[in-house]
Every structure is written in C-alpha cells, then in structure tokens.
Amino acid sequence: MMDFLKIQNWWKAKQGELYTALLKGAAGKIGKGSIIMPPFHSNNIKQLYLGDHCRVNPYGWIECIPSYAGVEYGAQLEIGDGTYIGHFVHIIAYGKMKIGKNVVIAERVYISDNLHGFECIELPVMPQPLKHPGAVTIEDEVWIGDGVCILPNVTIGKHSVIGSNSVVTKDIPAYSVAVGIPAKVIKAYNPNTGNWQVVAK
C-alpha cells in the first residue's frame, strides 16, 4: 500500500495533467509533456508559447498584456523546452520576451519587461500607460535563484547563475555568476584555462 505522501503526489500530478489540458485551448502553445500546476493566475495566456517538458509550479502568475490604460501592446512570451518555473513566480510581458531552454527559475522570482508610468502628477499611477525600456531575454541553461527580480531591458547570457535575492538591472554575460542589488558579476568562466575565476572588484 502506498503511503500518504505518494498518494498525495500522484493526486497532484493528475490534477496538473487535467488543469494543463483545460488551459491548452487558451494558450498560444503548451508543448508535449509540459505541466502547469494549479493554482495558476493569468488574465491572458493567448500569447504564451510554452515548449516541451516544461513545468510551472503552483501559484504561478504569467501575464501577456494585450492592452493597458487604453494602449494596445504586442505581448508575446516564449519559453523553451525543459524549463522549470518555481512556486510564486510572476512573469509579465508587454513586448516580446524570450526565456530559453533548460532554464531553472526558483521560488518567488519576478521578471518584467515593463514599468508603470508615474510622470503625470495629476493622475494616480495605475491609470497611466506602461513604459517599455527594453526587452528581457534569458538565454539557455540559466539558473535564477530564489527571490530574484529581473527588470526591463536585460539579457542574461547562457549558463549564467543569478544568486538569490539579486536585482538584475543590466545585462549579465554568458557563463558568469552575478549577485547583489544591483546584480554584479563575481565569477566568470575563462575559456583559456577551462576554469571559473573570481572577477576582480
């Protein structure tokens, strides 16, 4: 006889399969073997293109904004094969955002390519149009730690690591480790030596 945890995990897996099947008609694409676990929040996933064998854990919030404050946007979010998205992850796309293959996004991560406008002092923040400083691109094999915030106009290069609770405000090169607020590279792969080396401050 299976113990309680095995039964619970089996039941959760079945819930995820059913929930994902129900979402497929609303999303742009949900690839083969991919799972979106409930509870999940989105007002629009029509422009979400999720690759094969991905997992979105419970309490995910993925949004592709079609319009806001009377302005139409061409939002599109592409997520590559094998990418893992942890619990309580919030991803919000205004333009074209790309997350690569085999990316690991840990818990409570926030990724956005837009900011709320605030310049008009005669209006509250919420009714003002969004601003789009630039696209967000996360290349293949990136590992994003718990509590990371990735802001607009940023590219994170292949096989890089972003340390927990970091705030990424600028591009991070491929094959590097970045930490802090704002995130700075502290270690990088040296192809000449074949080793990871500490970056001088």
C-alpha positions, 0 to 999 in steps of 0.5 A: 500500500502506498503511503500518504505522501505518494498518494498525495503526489500522484493526486497532484500530478493528475490534477496538473495533467487535467488543469494543463489540458483545460488551459491548452485551448487558451494558450498560444502553445503548451508543448508535449509533456509540459505541466502547469500546476494549479493554482495558476493566475493569468488574465491572458495566456493567448500569447504564451508559447510554452515548449516541451517538458516544461513545468510551472509550479503552483501559484504561478502568475504569467501575464501577456498584456494585450492592452493597458490604460487604453494602449494596445501592446504586442505581448508575446512570451516564449519559453523553451523546452525543459524549463522549470518555473518555481512556486510564486513566480510572476512573469509579465510581458508587454513586448516580446520576451524570450526565456530559453531552454533548460532554464531553472527559475526558483521560488518567488522570482519576478521578471518584467519587461515593463514599468508603470508610468508615474510622470503625470502628477495629476493622475494616480499611477495605475491609470497611466500607460506602461513604459517599455525600456527594453526587452528581457531575454534569458538565454539557455541553461540559466539558473535564477535563484530564489527571490530574484527580480529581473527588470526591463531591458536585460539579457542574461547570457547562457549558463549564467547563475543569478544568486538569490535575492539579486536585482538584475538591472543590466545585462549579465554575460554568458557563463558568469555568476552575478549577485547583489542589488544591483546584480554584479558579476563575481565569477566568470568562466575563462575559456583559456584555462577551462576554469571559473575565476573570481572577477576582480572588484 
